[in-house]
């Protein structure tokens, strides 16, 4: 029999030894969080989708939340539908080769492989994303290399990803025709963001997340260009975000980014009831306490995370 997981210190009364350490009333959640079984099914399906596209930070985030769910006992893992169920063999082989080059950081080789003259490859949504993502990463790599050669900090900040314009021009017609899936929309939004078309990038990111809300990288990109909003009400009015539990994690991250730490802490506390052993949520709660100068609580939480996940 698996041992019961001990609740994190911020949920246990035995470590609340001063007024500074008192708990926080959880924020009422804006959307209903589904059952543990449904969360497990969603995250189990999201991990391979994100992994296929090389979005390693999102894979780690989703896998960590999946592992933080209460034990399922003897239940078997949820069955995940085949990602390539309707893909022909030639396209599948080319996708796997392109992804292999992407994984070994041969970005332009990956882009060229995924541009091969194979029937069905050009319009395959997996290839559309991987081809443009490879070009984006190639541009980022060259940008970093160029910046290393510049000593002046002002000039260093002016170095740009030279692939962004071509990516935007390639994907804009597909976006206009409604032919981009969630991940195609995501890479299109990255190009818009990189070219400082922030209003357009926000809308495309929201569109992407409405289709696939488990892409944490997209949520973080959205956080990074929403800090100028006056508050969450304006963010909700400006963006058509999905009514999904991941939206609440976005709101908590944005509240923390804009130094509304008390509201972020209350929201994370509410979400922690569903992901009690999540190192990510515990770290965010610790960060909120640190920003609010509750240093003893913050230190205990960070020490707990380090002991659990060194």
N, C-alpha and C positions, 0 to 999 in steps of 0.2 A: 504494500500500500504506500502511495506517495505521501511524504510528510506535508502537512499544511504549510503554506507559505506564511511567514510572519509578516504582518502589515508593516509598511514603512514607518519610520519613527514619527513623522509628522501626523500620523493617524493614531498613535498610541499614547494613552494618557500617562504611561509610566515615564515618559521622557519630557513631559510638560512641567518644568520645575520653576517657572517664573512667569510673570505677567507677559513678558516679551515673547514667551513661547506659546502663548495661547493660540488655539486653532482658529480657523477662519470659517465663517458660515459659507457653505457652497453657494455659488451663483445658480439661480434657477436656469436650467438649460433651455435654450431657445428651440431646439429640435429634440425629438425623442431619440434616444440612443437605442438601437435595436438590441435584441437578445444576444447573449454571448455566442450562441450558435450561429446567428446571422453575421455577427462581427467576424467570427472565425472563417465563415464561408467567404465573405467579402475580401478579407485580407489574404486568404489563401489563394484566391483568384488573382488578386492584384500583384502579388510578388512575382510570379513568372512573366506577367505582362510587362512590368517595369524592368525586370532583369533582361528580357529579350532586347529591350531598347537601350541597354547600357546606362540606365539612370540609377547609378549605384547608391547615391544618397537616399533616393526615394525607396529603393529596395531595402536598405538598412532600416529606414524609418518604419516601413510597413511590417517587415519581419520582426522588428523589436516589439511593436504593438501586438502582433500576433502571438509572440511568445509570452507577453505580459498578461494575456487573458487567463482566467481561472482554469485549472486543469480540467481536461475533458474526460478523465478517467480512462475507460477502455474503449471509448469511441474512436472510430477510425478517422483518418484525415478526410476532409471534404473532397469530393470528386471535382476536379477542375476541368472544364471543357477544353478540348484540344485547340490550341491557338492557331495551328495551321490546318485545321480540318478541311478547308476548301481551297488550299493552295496547291498548285500543280508542282510536280517533282522538280522541274527545271528552276522555277522561281524559288522554291524552298532551298535548293542547293546553293543558289546564288546569294540568298539572304544569309545563310549560315556562313558562307565564305566572307561576305561583307562584314558580318558581325565579328568574325574571328579577327579580321584586320583592325576593326575598331577597338577590340579588346587589347590588341598589341600596339595600339596608338599609331598605326599606319593609316592616318585619317584620309589623306587624299587617295591612297590606294583603295580604301574602303569605299569612298565616294565613286571612284571610277568603276569598281566592281559592281556597285549597285546601279550604275548607269548603263550596264551592258545591254546590247540589243537582243533581249530575250522576250518573247511575247508574254505580256501580262506583268512584266517587272516594273515598267515605268509607272504604272498606275496603282501598283500594290501599295496599300497604306503603310505596311511595315517598311518597304523599301523607300517610300517617300520620306518617312521620318529619318531613317538611318542615313540615307544619302545626304540629306541637308544637315543633320546633326553632325555627321563626320566633317562636313565642310565648316560648320560652326566651330568645332573643336580644333580643326586645323588652323583657323583664323585666330583663335584664342592662344594656341601654342606659339604662332608666329608673333603675335602681339607681345607675349611675355618675353620672347627672345629679343625682340626689338627694344623693349623697355629696359632690359638689362644692359644694353649698350649706351643708355642715356643717363647721365649723372644729374642733370637739372630736374628737380622734382616736378616743376610746372610742365616741362616738355614731356616728361615721362607719363603724366596723366593724359596727355593729348594723343597718345598712341592708340589707334583704333583697330578693331577687328576688320580686316579688309574684305571679309567674305559676307558681311551683313547685308550690303546693298544687293548683291547677287541673290542671296537667299530670299530677301524680301520680294524682289522682282519675280523670282521663280514661283513663290507660293501665293502671292497676291491674287493672281487669276483663279487659282484653285480655291482660295478662300471665298472669293466673290461668287464662284459657281457652287459653293457648298460641298466641295469635294475633299475637304480635309477632315480627318478624324481627330480625336482629342490630342494625339501626340503630334500630328501635323500642325494643329493649331498652336501647340506649345512651342515648337521650334520657330514658327512664324512670329509668335509673341516675343521670343528671345531676340529675333532680329529687329523687331520694332523697338524693343526696350534698349537694345544696344545702340540704335540710331537716335535715341532720346525722343521717340514718338510715344510718350508715356500714356497719354489718354487712350490711344489706339491699343497699346500693349495691354493696358488694364482690361479693356473690353474683350480682347481676344483671349487673355488668360482666363477670364471669367467664363467665356464660352467653352474653352477647353475643359475647365474643371466641372462644368455642368454635365459634360459627357463622361468624364472619368475623374471623380473627386479624390482618388487615392494617390495622385501624383504630388507628393509633398514638395518636390522641387518647384513645381508650378506655384504652389501656395506661398513658398518662401520668396519667389520672384515677385509675387503680387504684394507681399508684405513690404518688400524693399521699395516699391513705388507708390505706396498708399499712405506714407507717414505724413503727407501734407493735408490729409483729411482732418476736419475739425473734430470728428469723433466717429464712433461706430455708426451712428444714425446716418451721417453723410455717406459713409462707405456703403451702407446697405442700399441707400437711394441711388448712388452712382453705379453700383455693380449689381448685376443680376446673378447672385451667387446661389448655388444649389442648396436646397433644404436638406442638408446631409450633415451627419455628425462631424465630418472633417471640417466643415465651415466653422464650427465652434473652436476647433484647434487653431484655425487661422485667426479668428477674432482674438483669441487669447494671446497669440504671438504678436498681433498688431498692437494690442493694448500694452503689451510689455515693451515693444519697440518704441512706442510713444510715451513711455514712462507713466502709464496709468496702471501702476503695479498692483494697487489694491483690487481693482476690478479684474485684472488678469489672474491674480492669486485666487480670487473667489471662483472664477470660471474653471481654472485648472483643478481646484479642489472638487468641484462638482464632477468634472470628467474623470478624476482619479477613482471615483467609485466604480467605474467600469474597467479601468486599466491600472489597478492598484499597484502592480509590481513593475510598472513601466519606468525604466531609468530616464527616458526622455521627459516624461511629465514630472517625475521627482526632481530632475535637474532644473526644469523651468520653475517649479515651486521654490526651489532653493535660490534661484536667481532673483525671483520676486522678493523674497525675504532679504537677500543681500542688498538689492536696490532700495528697500525700505529701511535699511540699516538694522535689521534684525539679525545681527551677525552670528549670534550663538545658534539660532535655529538653522541658518544657512550652513554653518560649518558642520553641524550634525548631519544634515541631509547629504552634503557633498562627501563626507566621510563614509556615510552609509553606501552611497553609490560606488565609491572607490573600493570598499570592502567586497561588495557584491560583484562588481565588474571592473577589476583592476586593469 
